[in-house]
Amino acid sequence: MRTLTGRISPNAAPLLLDALELNARANAAIAEAGSARAWAHLHGLDPVAVSQIRNAHREPTEAYLRALGVRKIVRYLPLTDD
């Protein structure tokens, strides 16, 4: 959770992003770099792989996620007896 100063509180639960939010983060970073190719080169990534990830033809790699400042976690919910 962000504090009034905009900093992340050390006791706050981590912010979880869904796929749309991750793509929005990628789009913003790419726009700032000027192009997807420029962003890929800036982070030592293959531009083709970046394109495939952005177009949902490939899962995001660890390096791609690291370049966006995030990491992948997996969560499971128990089934309920409805």
NUDREN-933206 format. One record per residue (C-alpha): residue number from 1; chain; x, y, z. Coordinates in Angstrom, 3 decimals. Layout:
pos NUM, unit A, east X, north Y, up Z $
...
END
This chain:
pos 1, unit A, east 0.000, north 0.000, up 0.000 $
pos 2, unit A, east 1.280, north 3.456, up -0.816 $
pos 3, unit A, east 1.676, north 6.035, up 1.900 $
pos 4, unit A, east 0.834, north 9.725, up 1.561 $
pos 5, unit A, east 4.386, north 10.327, up 0.343 $
pos 6, unit A, east 3.903, north 7.785, up -2.448 $
pos 7, unit A, east 6.262, north 5.260, up -0.888 $
pos 8, unit A, east 5.366, north 1.624, up -0.395 $
pos 9, unit A, east 4.707, north 0.839, up 3.244 $
pos 10, unit A, east 6.947, north -2.051, up 4.372 $
pos 11, unit A, east 4.013, north -3.651, up 6.223 $
pos 12, unit A, east 1.596, north -3.472, up 3.293 $
pos 13, unit A, east 0.535, north -6.455, up 1.230 $
pos 14, unit A, east 2.269, north -6.500, up -2.173 $
pos 15, unit A, east 0.404, north -5.058, up -5.113 $
pos 16, unit A, east -0.811, north -7.822, up -7.420 $
pos 17, unit A, east -1.172, north -7.045, up -11.115 $
pos 18, unit A, east -3.435, north -8.828, up -13.560 $
pos 19, unit A, east -2.492, north -9.369, up -17.208 $
pos 20, unit A, east -4.074, north -6.086, up -18.318 $
pos 21, unit A, east -2.162, north -4.117, up -15.695 $
pos 22, unit A, east 1.071, north -5.867, up -16.641 $
pos 23, unit A, east 0.473, north -4.959, up -20.301 $
pos 24, unit A, east -0.281, north -1.359, up -19.331 $
pos 25, unit A, east 3.009, north -1.249, up -17.421 $
pos 26, unit A, east 4.836, north -2.671, up -20.451 $
pos 27, unit A, east 3.135, north -0.219, up -22.820 $
pos 28, unit A, east 4.119, north 2.735, up -20.621 $
pos 29, unit A, east 7.746, north 1.565, up -20.403 $
pos 30, unit A, east 7.892, north 0.980, up -24.150 $
pos 31, unit A, east 6.388, north 4.392, up -24.894 $
pos 32, unit A, east 8.986, north 5.998, up -22.634 $
pos 33, unit A, east 11.779, north 4.192, up -24.509 $
pos 34, unit A, east 10.343, north 5.283, up -27.867 $
pos 35, unit A, east 9.656, north 1.839, up -29.315 $
pos 36, unit A, east 9.408, north -1.819, up -28.335 $
pos 37, unit A, east 12.687, north -2.483, up -30.148 $
pos 38, unit A, east 14.452, north 0.299, up -28.225 $
pos 39, unit A, east 13.025, north -0.948, up -24.914 $
pos 40, unit A, east 14.102, north -4.509, up -25.703 $
pos 41, unit A, east 17.656, north -3.424, up -26.519 $
pos 42, unit A, east 17.776, north -1.214, up -23.419 $
pos 43, unit A, east 17.082, north -4.294, up -21.284 $
pos 44, unit A, east 19.076, north -6.836, up -23.282 $
pos 45, unit A, east 15.966, north -8.600, up -24.572 $
pos 46, unit A, east 15.237, north -10.028, up -27.992 $
pos 47, unit A, east 12.818, north -7.658, up -29.772 $
pos 48, unit A, east 11.046, north -10.616, up -31.410 $
pos 49, unit A, east 10.471, north -12.239, up -28.012 $
pos 50, unit A, east 9.131, north -8.947, up -26.643 $
pos 51, unit A, east 6.691, north -8.743, up -29.554 $
pos 52, unit A, east 5.584, north -12.340, up -29.018 $
pos 53, unit A, east 5.015, north -11.725, up -25.311 $
pos 54, unit A, east 3.077, north -8.516, up -25.937 $
pos 55, unit A, east 0.859, north -10.306, up -28.474 $
pos 56, unit A, east 0.185, north -13.251, up -26.123 $
pos 57, unit A, east 2.041, north -15.732, up -28.338 $
pos 58, unit A, east 4.542, north -16.428, up -25.580 $
pos 59, unit A, east 4.591, north -16.338, up -21.780 $
pos 60, unit A, east 6.517, north -13.453, up -20.219 $
pos 61, unit A, east 10.081, north -14.498, up -19.445 $
pos 62, unit A, east 11.810, north -13.820, up -16.156 $
pos 63, unit A, east 14.030, north -11.240, up -17.872 $
pos 64, unit A, east 11.000, north -9.470, up -19.407 $
pos 65, unit A, east 9.280, north -9.295, up -16.025 $
pos 66, unit A, east 12.470, north -8.116, up -14.314 $
pos 67, unit A, east 12.762, north -5.309, up -16.884 $
pos 68, unit A, east 9.258, north -4.229, up -15.857 $
pos 69, unit A, east 10.165, north -4.395, up -12.187 $
pos 70, unit A, east 7.846, north -7.287, up -11.354 $
pos 71, unit A, east 8.050, north -11.003, up -10.681 $
pos 72, unit A, east 5.590, north -13.788, up -11.366 $
pos 73, unit A, east 3.882, north -15.581, up -8.508 $
pos 74, unit A, east 1.311, north -18.358, up -8.660 $
pos 75, unit A, east -1.650, north -18.501, up -6.299 $
pos 76, unit A, east -4.276, north -21.156, up -5.790 $
pos 77, unit A, east -7.702, north -20.882, up -4.184 $
pos 78, unit A, east -9.464, north -23.792, up -2.540 $
pos 79, unit A, east -12.649, north -25.082, up -4.109 $
pos 80, unit A, east -15.795, north -24.365, up -2.185 $
pos 81, unit A, east -18.710, north -26.724, up -1.710 $
pos 82, unit A, east -21.457, north -24.675, up -3.355 $
END
